[in-house]
């Protein structure tokens, strides 16, 4: 490693915020100062405790320039732009990539490249420091990717569909900092002080503090999953023998109940078409993980519940006449199967084959229910230190926020009661909301803290789409989910300079991650442009 180093976000293809001070930060282990050059402007920055910070005056739009840092070593960052930078935060519906929406929007995505729409993926190095210690979370050393060719599929879907419209409207470089983390709670984005005010004690936080603590926690969680699945594998089980004991079931449906372990689903079908070319098996939504075979050849696998099963395969594996489709399904928490309302079919050059109806099911192995511990991004303060503080000096234009799913089960939040202290806090912020629940208070504190770093930037907030967990067998959207939605809709009452856009109701309503992100991106773009006027 060289003696001179930039923080990870300062990398090839980066976009810096126009019309605001530009801060360039890094590390220098030898020299007492460094010289930083950006678009012809030169700043000499002193080195203090091995770090430097060069501050440049606001600049207008620049499409192509370079960043150069000269210390003990010389660093050159290519293809730098100055335009508008948006922070995309929240959880998986903001994180969901364009690649998961291609079934609906393939033509739109492939129609045009946008080399001046770029994304930096902030994958956090999770660490909550001990009290009094500075956060040491490092930003990943990734280049910014451009919305060009196959790279578009890695973009946040909401981010891409919104950014391309904003670029077409404004013709300025667009930078997206993808800072969302699937499953993250509101508490994970909050600082210690605000967590204390929200009813979380230092005793709770102290268990998470210290170098390597959360890393061990993550490794422990991952190992639990690995161990459970390893024990679930019955290496002596032979599906060719087991199929003799298979029982008929009708799919789609949640047909596995009060059982955890591994089951096989078998479907025989006749095929009389052309056995060649690209074919598609669409297996809707399965709970939980699957490996799927046609005529004994694997055509696809998915390691957890939520991604749609879209499996492309070479049609040469099909036979004229009888064929066998088999899905090996891992069921972790006592209920599983094929979720209703999703598409299930086989598509070949000869046409569509319906694969639903009567199947057969056989058990490979029975296991105790798998009880996962919360993911690290669900823990209080985890993302504040990993995803907010490390970019606190990066100037941005707006925050785009889509979060709430992980708090819907307990919208009041960790037994925190509404109090006079909270009421005064709300009133001082100019709120007119009556008796807000804990989630509203936490939203206020979260954005107040972010704006201490990023200035009074506008917020585009997405109101969650309706959703019913298929494993609850409910017929209505749960009360907690509705409560979060209501608070999101009323956010302008207690958070300044915010616009709320509504995620459309998915079809089916059992889809937690709807693919129809293009329309939502258009709404985000419209709200963003209105906020920037």
C-alpha positions as CSV (number, residue, x, y, z in Angstrom):
1,X,0.0,0.0,0.0
2,X,1.3,3.4,-0.9
3,X,1.8,6.3,1.5
4,X,-0.9,8.5,-0.2
5,X,-4.4,7.2,-0.5
6,X,-7.9,8.7,-1.2
7,X,-11.1,7.6,0.6
8,X,-12.8,4.9,-1.5
9,X,-15.6,7.0,-3.0
10,X,-13.0,9.3,-4.8
11,X,-12.5,6.9,-7.7
12,X,-12.7,6.8,-11.5
13,X,-15.9,8.0,-13.0
14,X,-17.0,9.9,-9.8
15,X,-19.6,12.7,-9.8
16,X,-19.2,15.6,-7.5
17,X,-22.0,18.0,-6.4
18,X,-22.2,21.3,-8.4
19,X,-22.6,24.7,-6.7
20,X,-21.4,23.5,-3.3
21,X,-18.0,23.3,-1.6
22,X,-16.2,20.2,-2.8
23,X,-14.2,18.2,-0.2
24,X,-11.5,15.7,-1.2
25,X,-10.4,13.5,1.7
26,X,-7.6,11.0,2.1
27,X,-4.7,9.6,4.0
28,X,-1.0,10.5,3.9
29,X,1.5,8.6,6.1
30,X,4.7,10.5,5.3
31,X,4.4,14.0,3.8
32,X,3.2,17.0,5.9
33,X,1.0,18.3,3.1
34,X,-0.5,17.2,-0.2
35,X,-1.4,19.1,-3.4
36,X,-4.8,18.4,-4.9
37,X,-5.8,19.5,-8.4
38,X,-9.3,19.4,-9.7
39,X,-10.5,20.9,-13.0
40,X,-7.5,23.3,-13.0
41,X,-8.1,24.5,-9.4
42,X,-5.2,23.7,-7.0
43,X,-5.4,23.3,-3.2
44,X,-2.6,22.6,-0.8
45,X,-3.9,20.6,2.2
46,X,-2.0,20.0,5.5
47,X,-1.8,16.5,6.8
48,X,-3.0,16.0,10.4
49,X,-2.8,12.6,12.2
50,X,-2.3,10.9,8.8
51,X,-5.3,12.5,7.1
52,X,-5.9,15.4,4.8
53,X,-8.9,17.4,3.6
54,X,-8.8,19.6,0.6
55,X,-11.7,22.1,0.2
56,X,-12.5,23.5,-3.3
57,X,-14.9,26.4,-3.9
58,X,-18.3,25.6,-5.6
59,X,-18.1,24.7,-9.3
60,X,-20.6,24.7,-12.1
61,X,-21.3,21.7,-14.3
62,X,-18.2,19.9,-15.7
63,X,-18.6,16.8,-17.9
64,X,-15.0,15.4,-18.1
65,X,-12.1,16.3,-15.9
66,X,-9.4,14.8,-13.7
67,X,-8.6,14.8,-10.0
68,X,-4.9,14.6,-9.1
69,X,-3.4,14.2,-5.6
70,X,0.4,14.7,-5.1
71,X,1.9,13.6,-1.8
72,X,4.4,11.0,-1.2
73,X,2.7,9.2,-4.1
74,X,0.7,10.6,-7.0
75,X,-2.9,9.6,-7.6
76,X,-4.8,10.4,-10.7
77,X,-8.6,9.9,-10.9
78,X,-10.0,9.9,-14.4
79,X,-13.3,10.8,-15.9
80,X,-14.6,13.0,-13.1
81,X,-17.7,15.0,-13.5
82,X,-19.5,17.8,-11.5
83,X,-23.3,17.6,-11.6
84,X,-26.0,16.5,-9.2
85,X,-25.4,13.8,-6.6
86,X,-28.2,11.9,-4.9
87,X,-28.0,9.6,-1.9
88,X,-30.2,6.6,-2.1
89,X,-30.9,5.2,1.3
90,X,-33.3,2.8,3.0
91,X,-33.7,-0.9,2.4
92,X,-34.1,-3.5,-0.3
93,X,-36.8,-1.8,-2.5
94,X,-34.3,1.1,-3.0
95,X,-31.4,-1.4,-3.4
96,X,-33.3,-3.6,-5.8
97,X,-31.2,-3.7,-9.1
98,X,-32.4,-3.0,-12.6
99,X,-31.6,-6.6,-13.4
100,X,-34.5,-7.7,-11.3
101,X,-36.9,-5.5,-13.4
102,X,-35.9,-6.7,-16.9
103,X,-38.9,-8.9,-17.3
104,X,-41.1,-5.8,-17.4
105,X,-38.6,-3.1,-18.7
106,X,-36.1,-4.9,-20.9
107,X,-36.8,-2.7,-23.9
108,X,-36.6,0.5,-21.9
109,X,-33.3,-0.4,-20.3
110,X,-31.7,-1.5,-23.5
111,X,-33.0,1.4,-25.6
112,X,-30.4,3.9,-24.6
113,X,-27.1,4.3,-22.7
114,X,-26.5,7.1,-20.2
115,X,-22.7,7.4,-19.7
116,X,-23.2,10.5,-17.5
117,X,-25.5,8.7,-15.1
118,X,-23.2,6.9,-12.6
119,X,-23.5,5.0,-9.4
120,X,-21.2,4.3,-6.5
121,X,-22.1,1.2,-4.5
122,X,-21.5,1.8,-0.8
123,X,-21.2,-1.6,0.8
124,X,-20.6,-0.9,4.5
125,X,-17.7,-2.0,6.7
126,X,-19.9,-2.4,9.8
127,X,-18.4,-1.1,13.0
128,X,-19.7,0.8,16.0
129,X,-16.8,2.3,17.8
130,X,-16.3,2.5,21.6
131,X,-17.5,5.7,23.2
132,X,-15.0,8.5,22.6
133,X,-13.4,6.7,19.6
134,X,-13.7,7.9,16.1
135,X,-15.5,5.7,13.6
136,X,-13.0,3.8,11.4
137,X,-15.4,2.5,8.8
138,X,-13.8,2.5,5.4
139,X,-15.5,3.2,2.2
140,X,-15.2,0.5,-0.4
141,X,-12.6,1.1,-3.2
142,X,-15.0,0.8,-6.1
143,X,-15.0,2.7,-9.4
144,X,-18.3,4.5,-10.2
145,X,-20.2,2.5,-12.8
146,X,-21.9,4.1,-15.8
147,X,-25.4,3.4,-17.0
148,X,-24.0,1.8,-20.2
149,X,-24.6,-1.7,-21.6
150,X,-24.8,-4.5,-19.1
151,X,-23.6,-2.2,-16.2
152,X,-27.1,-0.8,-16.1
153,X,-28.4,-4.0,-14.6
154,X,-26.4,-3.3,-11.4
155,X,-27.9,0.1,-10.8
156,X,-30.6,0.7,-8.2
157,X,-33.8,0.3,-10.3
158,X,-35.5,3.3,-8.7
159,X,-32.2,5.2,-9.0
160,X,-31.7,4.4,-12.7
161,X,-35.3,5.0,-13.8
162,X,-35.3,8.3,-12.0
163,X,-31.8,9.5,-12.9
164,X,-32.2,8.9,-16.6
165,X,-35.3,11.1,-16.7
166,X,-33.5,13.8,-14.6
167,X,-30.6,13.7,-17.0
168,X,-32.9,14.0,-20.0
169,X,-34.5,17.0,-18.3
170,X,-31.4,18.8,-17.1
171,X,-28.5,17.5,-19.1
172,X,-26.1,17.5,-16.2
173,X,-24.1,14.6,-14.9
174,X,-26.0,12.5,-12.3
175,X,-24.3,10.6,-9.5
176,X,-26.1,8.1,-7.4
177,X,-24.6,7.0,-4.0
178,X,-26.4,3.7,-3.5
179,X,-26.4,3.5,0.3
180,X,-29.5,1.3,0.9
181,X,-29.2,-1.9,2.8
182,X,-31.8,-4.7,2.5
183,X,-33.6,-5.3,5.8
184,X,-32.3,-2.2,7.5
185,X,-34.3,-0.7,10.3
186,X,-34.8,3.0,11.0
187,X,-32.8,2.5,14.2
188,X,-29.7,1.3,12.2
189,X,-29.5,4.8,10.6
190,X,-29.6,6.7,13.9
191,X,-26.8,8.1,16.1
192,X,-26.2,7.1,19.7
193,X,-27.7,10.4,21.1
194,X,-30.9,10.0,19.1
195,X,-31.2,6.3,20.0
196,X,-30.9,7.2,23.7
197,X,-33.7,9.8,23.3
198,X,-35.8,7.1,21.6
199,X,-35.6,4.7,24.5
200,X,-32.5,2.6,23.7
201,X,-30.0,2.2,26.5
202,X,-26.3,2.3,26.4
203,X,-26.3,-1.3,27.8
204,X,-28.0,-2.3,24.5
205,X,-25.5,-0.4,22.4
206,X,-22.4,-1.5,24.4
207,X,-22.9,-5.1,23.3
208,X,-22.4,-4.0,19.7
209,X,-19.4,-1.7,20.2
210,X,-15.7,-2.4,19.6
211,X,-13.5,-3.3,16.7
212,X,-14.5,-6.5,15.0
213,X,-17.7,-7.0,17.1
214,X,-20.2,-6.6,14.3
215,X,-17.9,-8.6,11.9
216,X,-18.0,-11.5,14.3
217,X,-21.8,-11.1,14.6
218,X,-22.2,-11.2,10.8
219,X,-19.9,-14.2,10.6
220,X,-21.9,-16.0,13.3
221,X,-25.2,-15.3,11.5
222,X,-23.7,-16.6,8.3
223,X,-22.4,-19.7,9.9
224,X,-25.7,-20.5,11.5
225,X,-27.2,-20.6,8.0
226,X,-24.4,-22.7,6.6
227,X,-24.6,-25.2,9.5
228,X,-28.4,-25.5,9.3
229,X,-28.4,-26.1,5.6
230,X,-25.5,-28.5,5.8
231,X,-27.4,-30.6,8.3
232,X,-30.5,-30.4,6.2
233,X,-28.7,-32.1,3.3
234,X,-29.4,-35.8,3.2
235,X,-26.4,-37.1,1.2
236,X,-28.0,-40.6,1.1
237,X,-31.2,-39.4,-0.4
238,X,-31.7,-40.3,-4.0
239,X,-34.6,-38.5,-5.8
240,X,-34.9,-41.4,-8.3
241,X,-35.9,-43.6,-5.3
242,X,-37.7,-41.0,-3.3
243,X,-40.1,-40.2,-6.2
244,X,-41.7,-43.6,-5.7
245,X,-43.1,-42.3,-2.4
246,X,-44.1,-38.8,-3.7
247,X,-47.6,-37.6,-2.9
248,X,-49.8,-35.5,-5.2
249,X,-50.1,-31.7,-4.5
250,X,-51.8,-28.9,-6.4
251,X,-49.6,-25.8,-7.1
252,X,-49.3,-22.9,-6.7
253,X,-50.0,-22.7,-3.0
254,X,-48.3,-22.8,0.4
255,X,-48.5,-26.6,0.6
256,X,-45.7,-27.2,3.1
257,X,-47.0,-26.5,6.6
258,X,-45.6,-27.3,10.1
259,X,-42.4,-28.6,8.5
260,X,-38.9,-27.3,8.1
261,X,-36.3,-29.1,6.0
262,X,-36.0,-30.1,2.3
263,X,-38.8,-31.2,0.0
264,X,-38.8,-32.0,-3.7
265,X,-41.5,-31.1,-6.1
266,X,-41.8,-33.1,-9.3
267,X,-43.8,-32.3,-12.5
268,X,-43.9,-34.4,-15.6
269,X,-45.0,-32.7,-18.8
270,X,-45.2,-33.4,-22.5
271,X,-43.3,-31.4,-25.0
272,X,-43.7,-31.7,-28.8
273,X,-42.0,-28.5,-30.0
274,X,-38.5,-27.6,-31.3
275,X,-35.8,-28.6,-28.8
276,X,-33.3,-25.8,-29.4
277,X,-32.6,-22.1,-28.7
278,X,-33.0,-20.0,-25.5
279,X,-35.9,-21.1,-23.3
280,X,-37.3,-19.7,-20.1
281,X,-38.6,-21.3,-17.0
282,X,-40.6,-18.8,-14.9
283,X,-41.1,-20.2,-11.4
284,X,-42.8,-17.2,-9.8
285,X,-41.9,-16.9,-6.1
286,X,-40.8,-19.8,-4.0
287,X,-40.3,-20.0,-0.2
288,X,-37.5,-20.3,0.6
289,X,-34.4,-21.4,-1.4
290,X,-34.4,-23.7,-4.5
291,X,-32.4,-25.6,-7.0
292,X,-34.4,-26.5,-10.1
293,X,-33.7,-29.2,-12.7
294,X,-35.2,-30.2,-16.1
295,X,-34.4,-33.8,-17.1
296,X,-31.8,-34.0,-14.3
297,X,-29.9,-30.9,-15.5
298,X,-29.8,-27.8,-13.3
299,X,-31.4,-24.8,-14.9
300,X,-31.3,-22.4,-12.0
301,X,-31.0,-21.8,-8.3
302,X,-31.8,-19.0,-5.8
303,X,-30.5,-18.9,-2.3
304,X,-33.4,-17.1,-0.5
305,X,-37.1,-16.3,-0.8
306,X,-37.5,-13.0,-2.5
307,X,-36.0,-12.9,-6.0
308,X,-38.3,-14.0,-8.8
309,X,-37.3,-17.3,-10.4
310,X,-36.4,-16.4,-14.0
311,X,-34.3,-19.3,-15.3
312,X,-33.0,-19.3,-18.8
313,X,-31.7,-22.5,-20.3
314,X,-30.6,-24.1,-23.6
315,X,-33.7,-25.9,-25.1
316,X,-31.5,-28.8,-26.2
317,X,-32.1,-30.4,-22.8
318,X,-35.8,-30.8,-23.6
319,X,-37.0,-34.1,-25.1
320,X,-39.7,-34.8,-27.6
321,X,-42.4,-36.3,-25.5
322,X,-42.2,-36.7,-21.7
323,X,-40.0,-34.4,-19.6
324,X,-39.4,-34.0,-15.9
325,X,-39.2,-30.7,-14.0
326,X,-38.0,-31.0,-10.4
327,X,-37.5,-28.3,-7.7
328,X,-35.6,-29.0,-4.5
329,X,-36.9,-26.5,-2.0
330,X,-35.4,-25.6,1.3
331,X,-38.1,-24.6,3.8
332,X,-36.7,-22.8,6.8
333,X,-39.5,-21.6,9.0
334,X,-42.3,-24.2,8.9
335,X,-44.2,-23.0,5.8
336,X,-43.2,-23.1,2.2
337,X,-44.3,-23.6,-1.4
338,X,-45.2,-21.8,-4.6
339,X,-46.7,-18.4,-3.9
340,X,-50.0,-17.8,-5.6
341,X,-50.5,-14.9,-8.1
342,X,-47.1,-15.1,-9.6
343,X,-46.3,-16.3,-13.2
344,X,-45.4,-20.0,-13.6
345,X,-44.7,-21.2,-17.1
346,X,-42.2,-22.7,-19.6
347,X,-41.5,-20.5,-22.6
348,X,-39.8,-22.0,-25.7
349,X,-39.5,-21.1,-29.3
350,X,-42.6,-23.3,-29.9
351,X,-44.8,-21.4,-27.4
352,X,-45.9,-21.5,-23.8
353,X,-46.4,-24.5,-21.6
354,X,-48.5,-24.3,-18.5
355,X,-46.7,-26.0,-15.6
356,X,-49.1,-25.5,-12.8
357,X,-51.8,-27.9,-11.5
358,X,-50.9,-31.3,-10.3
359,X,-47.4,-32.0,-9.1
360,X,-45.9,-34.5,-6.7
361,X,-44.0,-33.8,-3.4
362,X,-41.6,-35.9,-1.4
363,X,-39.6,-35.1,1.7
364,X,-35.8,-35.4,1.6
365,X,-35.1,-34.5,5.2
366,X,-36.8,-32.9,8.3
367,X,-35.2,-30.3,10.4
368,X,-35.9,-28.1,13.4
369,X,-37.2,-24.6,12.4
370,X,-34.4,-22.2,11.5
371,X,-34.5,-19.1,13.7
372,X,-32.1,-16.5,12.2
373,X,-30.8,-13.7,14.3
374,X,-31.3,-10.1,13.1
375,X,-29.0,-9.0,10.3
376,X,-26.3,-6.5,11.2
377,X,-28.1,-3.7,9.3
378,X,-31.0,-4.1,11.6
379,X,-29.0,-3.3,14.7
380,X,-29.1,0.2,16.3
381,X,-26.5,2.7,15.0
382,X,-24.9,0.1,12.6
383,X,-25.5,2.1,9.4
384,X,-25.1,5.5,11.0
385,X,-21.4,4.6,11.6
386,X,-21.0,2.5,8.4
387,X,-23.0,4.5,5.8
388,X,-23.6,8.0,7.1
389,X,-20.5,9.2,8.9
390,X,-18.1,8.0,6.2
391,X,-19.7,10.2,3.6
392,X,-20.7,13.2,5.9
393,X,-18.4,15.5,3.9
394,X,-19.6,14.5,0.5
395,X,-21.9,17.2,-0.9
396,X,-25.2,16.0,-2.2
397,X,-28.2,17.4,-3.9
398,X,-31.0,15.3,-2.3
399,X,-31.7,12.2,-0.2
400,X,-34.0,9.6,-1.8
401,X,-35.5,7.4,1.0
402,X,-37.4,4.1,0.9
403,X,-37.5,2.4,4.2
404,X,-40.1,1.1,6.7
405,X,-40.7,-2.6,5.9
406,X,-38.4,-3.8,8.7
407,X,-40.2,-1.6,11.3
408,X,-43.8,-2.5,10.2
409,X,-44.0,-5.3,12.7
410,X,-43.5,-2.9,15.6
411,X,-44.1,0.7,14.4
412,X,-44.0,2.1,17.9
413,X,-40.5,0.9,18.1
414,X,-38.9,-0.9,21.0
415,X,-41.7,-0.2,23.5
416,X,-41.0,3.5,23.3
417,X,-44.1,5.4,24.5
418,X,-45.2,8.8,23.3
419,X,-44.0,11.4,25.8
420,X,-44.1,15.1,26.6
421,X,-40.4,15.2,25.7
422,X,-41.1,13.8,22.3
423,X,-44.1,16.1,21.9
424,X,-41.9,19.2,22.5
425,X,-39.3,17.8,20.1
426,X,-41.9,17.5,17.4
427,X,-43.4,20.9,18.1
428,X,-40.0,22.6,17.9
429,X,-39.7,21.1,14.4
430,X,-42.9,22.8,13.4
431,X,-45.0,19.6,13.4
432,X,-48.7,19.5,13.4
433,X,-49.0,15.8,13.8
434,X,-51.0,14.5,16.8
435,X,-49.5,11.8,19.0
436,X,-46.9,10.4,16.6
437,X,-45.7,6.9,17.2
438,X,-42.1,6.0,17.8
439,X,-41.3,5.6,14.1
440,X,-42.3,9.2,13.3
441,X,-40.0,10.5,16.0
442,X,-37.2,8.3,14.7
443,X,-37.7,9.6,11.1
444,X,-37.5,13.2,12.4
445,X,-34.3,12.5,14.3
446,X,-32.7,10.6,11.4
447,X,-33.2,13.3,8.8
448,X,-32.3,16.1,11.3
449,X,-28.9,14.4,11.9
450,X,-28.3,13.7,8.2
451,X,-29.0,17.4,7.5
452,X,-26.4,18.4,10.0
453,X,-23.9,16.8,7.7
454,X,-25.4,17.4,4.2
455,X,-27.1,20.7,4.8
456,X,-30.9,21.3,4.4
457,X,-31.1,19.0,1.4
458,X,-34.6,18.0,0.2
459,X,-35.9,14.5,0.7
460,X,-37.9,12.4,-1.7
461,X,-39.6,9.7,0.4
462,X,-41.3,6.7,-1.0
463,X,-44.5,5.5,0.7
464,X,-44.3,1.7,0.9
465,X,-46.4,-0.4,-1.5
466,X,-49.1,-2.5,0.0
467,X,-48.0,-6.0,1.0
468,X,-49.2,-9.1,2.6
469,X,-46.8,-11.8,3.7
470,X,-48.1,-15.0,2.1
471,X,-47.0,-17.0,5.1
472,X,-49.4,-15.1,7.4
473,X,-52.5,-16.2,5.3
474,X,-53.9,-12.8,6.0
475,X,-56.4,-11.2,3.6
476,X,-55.7,-7.6,4.5
477,X,-52.6,-5.5,4.8
478,X,-51.5,-5.6,8.4
479,X,-52.2,-2.8,10.8
480,X,-48.5,-2.1,11.5
481,X,-47.8,-1.8,7.8
482,X,-50.7,0.6,7.4
483,X,-49.4,2.7,10.3
484,X,-46.0,3.1,8.7
485,X,-47.6,4.0,5.4
486,X,-49.7,6.6,7.1
487,X,-46.7,8.2,8.8
488,X,-44.8,8.2,5.5
489,X,-47.7,9.9,3.8
490,X,-47.8,12.5,6.6
491,X,-44.1,13.1,6.6
492,X,-44.4,16.6,5.2
493,X,-46.2,17.6,8.4
494,X,-43.2,16.9,10.6
495,X,-40.2,17.0,8.2
496,X,-39.4,20.1,6.2
497,X,-38.7,20.1,2.4
498,X,-39.9,16.6,1.7
499,X,-42.0,15.2,-1.1
500,X,-43.7,11.8,-0.8
501,X,-44.3,9.5,-3.8
502,X,-46.4,6.4,-3.5
503,X,-45.1,3.0,-4.6
504,X,-47.9,1.3,-6.6
505,X,-49.7,-1.7,-5.2
506,X,-48.1,-4.8,-6.6
507,X,-49.9,-7.6,-8.4
508,X,-49.9,-9.9,-6.6
509,X,-50.0,-8.2,-3.3
510,X,-47.7,-11.0,-1.9
511,X,-44.7,-9.4,-3.8
512,X,-42.4,-7.6,-1.3
513,X,-40.2,-6.4,-4.1
514,X,-42.4,-5.3,-7.0
515,X,-40.6,-5.2,-10.4
516,X,-42.6,-2.1,-11.6
517,X,-39.9,0.3,-10.6
518,X,-39.9,2.4,-13.8
519,X,-43.2,4.2,-13.0
520,X,-42.0,4.7,-9.5
521,X,-38.7,6.1,-10.8
522,X,-40.6,8.5,-13.0
523,X,-42.5,9.8,-9.9
524,X,-39.3,10.1,-7.9
525,X,-37.7,12.1,-10.8
526,X,-40.8,14.4,-11.0
527,X,-40.7,15.0,-7.2
528,X,-36.9,15.5,-7.3
529,X,-37.1,18.1,-10.1
530,X,-39.9,20.0,-8.3
531,X,-37.8,20.1,-5.1
532,X,-34.8,21.4,-7.0
533,X,-36.6,24.5,-8.3
